[in-house]
Amino acid sequence: MSADADSDIATETVDSDDADAAGVSQETVPDREPDALLEVRDLDAGYGDLQILTDVDLDVADGEYVTIVGPNGAGKSTVMKSVFGLTNLMGGTVLFDGGDITGLRPEDIIHEGIGYVPQNDNVFASLTVRENLEMGAYILDEVPQDALDAVFDRFPILEERESQKAGTMSGGQQQMLAMGRALMLDPSLLLLDEPSAGLAPDLVDDMFDRIDAINDDGTAVLMVEQNAKEALRRCDRGYVLANGKNRYMDDGDTLLNDEQVRQDFLGG
């Protein structure tokens, strides 16, 4: 089992009475939206025989920016990995663009129009920047030059260093490279797992600005993020998970400004 899985397996106890005191929505799912792109329903998932998620529900509309926050060990990354076919699904369904992708392998899910950027080991260290980007289009017969140009336009530093080995780049540059590779197939939905993790404080805002721009250009974003306050400030909607279950769902600003949510999950 990977270190990422271990971090999700850790648990944190949250008093259930807190939920009753909060003013934000505790409904797990709204009625299906006509423009829903991703629909997760009653998801039970984990690693091997160990269940981490229980009845998790989540929606991302076409072009929407959604963030998942919660304490360490809440199962946030497990939700992301489950959508991308990297966990043991024990129940529930995952629908994307109206089609059932429950249980599909990652290589098949990529074909459906979902890109995924994991938190760790998200570049091929021994390959050059350009080779990493080309790997993002490996399912195609040839690398589309317009896609490569679009990534270079979005991340100019990657074009400057296209011959550099990815493993010699800074953490922020590697994160840009990982996102650029995931964008090579122009996905409808981009999954981002802790994109600000390990970045110097002065680079965090820049990373969030880049994610904002990706979303502004029409790509839906589902993000797990440790910097919960900033993530909720920028997103359209947020989900709060605790102990592998839905706790709250509402607009990002509403969650950010709710006193109970701030005390329980955002450090006051």
Buried (B, 14 or more C-beta within 10 A) or exposed (E): EEEBBEBBBEBEEBEEEBBEEBEBBBEBBEEEEEEBBBBBBBBBBBBEEEBBBBBBBBBBBBBBBBBBBBBEBBBBBBBBBBBBBBBBBBBBBBBBBEEEBBEBEEEEBBEBBBBBBBBEEBBBEEBBBBBBBBBBBEEEEEBBEEBBEBBBEBBEBBBEBBEBBBEEBEEBBBBBBBBBBBBBBBBBBBBBBBBBBEBEEEBBEEBBEBBBEBBEEEBBBBBBBBBBBBBBBBBBBBBBBBBBBBBBBBBBBBBBBBEBBBEBBBEE
